[in-house]
């Protein structure tokens, strides 16, 4: 789909923050019609990836530190709800088995590349939400995914990797396995807070824990 192509071009930095997305240039570059491009841009505006200025000028949205905090505050709430749901689920063991496979994929990605680690991390978190079988929750997370990728791109892959180890994600699975929804919520909230802190400060150890609400 055109929207997927354009989203990827933005979140990978092909069109960096602040770039003007002129209809003629972008439609030719991506090989899509101008009408299709307009539809894609409207959808990406809803996701917060592009903004419209005077005379309909469209630019890739710039990300600042407040945007990172806001994005990860919402992400923490969504994923904490997902964790609570899975920890309380009758199918908890089955869900955790699938999540452990995703953790194994993360461990393998650590031997491949930075990009592979990013994708494996996002795949784990997307699976965490999808296993809830809550369509509204899944849609909300997917709407946020582009902004998450923008935050990672804005601050750099190396910073993002500070909290993306397989071991850190195994802690989430273990919490879900415990069947304690409150504990699981806290583990995921702490995980998201550490991720946001890493993106903002470059480490999860040398600065106090960032409050994501």
C-alpha positions in Angstrom: 0.0 0.0 0.0 1.1 3.6 -0.7 0.7 4.6 2.9 3.0 1.8 4.0 5.6 2.8 1.5 5.5 6.5 2.6 5.4 5.6 6.3 8.6 3.5 5.8 10.3 6.3 3.9 9.6 8.7 6.8 10.4 6.4 9.7 13.7 5.2 8.1 14.9 8.7 7.4 14.5 8.7 3.7 12.4 11.8 4.3 13.9 13.3 7.5 12.0 15.5 10.0 11.2 18.9 8.5 11.3 17.7 4.9 8.8 19.2 2.5 6.7 16.5 0.9 5.9 18.1 -2.5 3.2 16.1 -4.3 5.0 16.0 -7.7 8.4 15.0 -6.3 7.2 12.5 -3.8 4.7 10.8 -6.1 7.3 10.4 -8.8 9.9 9.2 -6.3 7.6 6.6 -4.8 5.9 5.7 -8.1 2.4 6.5 -7.0 -0.3 8.8 -8.2 -0.8 12.2 -6.7 -4.3 11.3 -5.6 -3.1 8.2 -3.8 -0.3 10.2 -2.2 -2.9 12.7 -0.8 -4.8 9.8 0.8 -1.7 8.4 2.3 -0.7 11.8 3.7 -4.0 12.3 5.3 -3.7 8.9 7.1 -0.1 9.7 8.2 -1.3 13.1 9.5 -3.7 11.1 11.8 -0.7 9.1 13.0 1.3 12.2 13.7 4.0 11.7 11.2 3.3 14.7 8.9 1.8 18.1 9.4 0.0 20.6 7.2 1.1 24.2 7.1 0.1 27.3 5.1 -1.4 26.7 1.7 -1.5 22.9 2.3 2.3 22.6 2.5 3.1 19.1 4.0 6.2 18.4 6.0 7.6 15.5 8.0 6.9 16.2 11.6 9.9 17.1 13.7 10.3 15.2 17.0 11.4 16.8 20.2 11.9 15.6 23.8 8.3 16.4 24.8 7.1 14.2 21.9 9.2 11.3 23.1 7.8 11.6 26.6 4.2 11.8 25.3 4.6 8.9 22.9 6.1 6.6 25.5 3.5 7.7 28.2 0.7 6.5 25.9 2.7 3.4 24.8 3.3 2.5 28.4 -0.4 2.7 29.2 -1.4 0.5 26.2 1.2 -2.2 26.8 0.6 -2.2 30.6 -3.0 -2.9 29.8 -2.0 -5.6 27.4 0.2 -7.2 30.0 -2.5 -7.1 32.6 -4.9 -8.7 30.2 -2.5 -11.6 29.4 -1.5 -12.1 33.0 -5.2 -12.6 33.8 -5.9 -14.8 30.8 -6.9 -18.5 30.9 -4.5 -18.9 27.9 -1.6 -17.3 29.8 0.8 -20.3 29.3 0.1 -20.4 25.5 0.6 -16.7 25.2 3.9 -16.8 27.1 5.1 -19.6 24.9 4.6 -17.3 21.8 6.3 -14.4 23.6 9.3 -16.6 24.5 9.7 -17.4 20.8 9.7 -13.7 20.1 12.4 -13.2 22.8 14.4 -16.0 21.1 14.1 -14.0 17.8 15.4 -10.9 19.6 18.5 -12.9 20.9 19.2 -14.0 17.3 18.8 -10.5 16.0 21.5 -9.3 18.4 24.0 -11.2 16.2 22.7 -9.6 13.0 22.4 -5.8 13.0 21.1 -2.8 14.8 18.2 -2.6 12.4 17.3 -6.3 13.0 17.3 -5.7 16.7 14.9 -2.8 16.3 12.5 -4.8 14.2 12.7 -7.8 16.6 12.0 -5.5 19.5 8.9 -4.0 17.9 7.7 -7.4 16.8 7.8 -8.5 20.4 5.7 -5.5 21.6 3.3 -5.8 18.7 2.8 -9.5 19.6 2.2 -8.5 23.3 -0.7 -6.3 22.2 -2.1 -8.7 19.5 -2.3 -11.6 21.9 -5.0 -9.7 23.9 -7.4 -10.2 21.0 -8.6 -6.6 21.8 -9.1 -4.9 18.4 -9.3 -1.4 19.8 -6.1 -1.9 21.7 -4.3 -3.3 18.7 -5.5 -0.4 16.5 -4.3 2.2 19.1 -0.9 0.6 19.3 -0.5 0.4 15.5 -1.5 4.1 15.2 1.4 4.8 17.6 4.0 2.6 15.9 5.0 5.3 13.3 5.6 7.8 16.1 7.6 5.2 18.0 9.8 4.6 15.0 10.2 8.4 14.6 11.4 8.7 18.2 13.9 6.0 17.6 15.2 7.6 14.4 15.3 11.1 16.0 17.5 9.9 18.9 19.5 7.3 17.0 19.5 3.5 16.9 22.3 3.1 19.4 20.3 4.9 22.1 17.2 2.9 21.4 19.2 -0.4 21.9 19.9 0.4 25.5 16.7 -1.3 26.7 16.2 -3.8 23.8 18.1 -6.9 25.1 16.3 -10.2 25.1 16.9 -10.5 28.8 15.0 -7.3 29.5 12.0 -8.6 27.6 12.2 -12.0 29.3 11.4 -10.1 32.5 8.0 -9.1 30.9 7.2 -12.7 30.0 8.1 -13.9 33.4 5.8 -11.3 35.0 2.9 -12.4 32.8 3.6 -16.0 33.7 3.3 -15.2 37.3 -0.4 -14.5 36.8 -0.1 -11.2 38.8 -1.6 -8.4 36.7 -0.5 -5.7 39.0 3.1 -6.9 39.0 3.0 -7.2 35.2 1.7 -3.7 34.8 4.6 -2.4 36.9 7.2 -4.3 35.0 6.0 -3.0 31.7 5.6 0.5 33.0 9.2 0.4 34.3 10.4 -1.1 31.0 8.8 1.8 29.0 10.1 4.4 31.4 13.6 3.0 30.9 13.2 3.0 27.2 12.1 6.6 27.2 15.0 7.6 29.4 17.5 5.9 27.2 16.2 7.8 24.2 16.3 11.1 26.0 19.6 10.7 27.9 21.4 7.9 26.2 21.5 5.6 29.2 19.2 4.0 31.7 21.7 4.2 34.6 23.3 7.6 34.9 20.1 9.6 35.3 17.0 9.3 37.5 14.1 7.3 36.2 12.0 9.4 33.9 8.4 9.7 34.9 6.1 8.7 32.1 3.0 9.4 34.2 
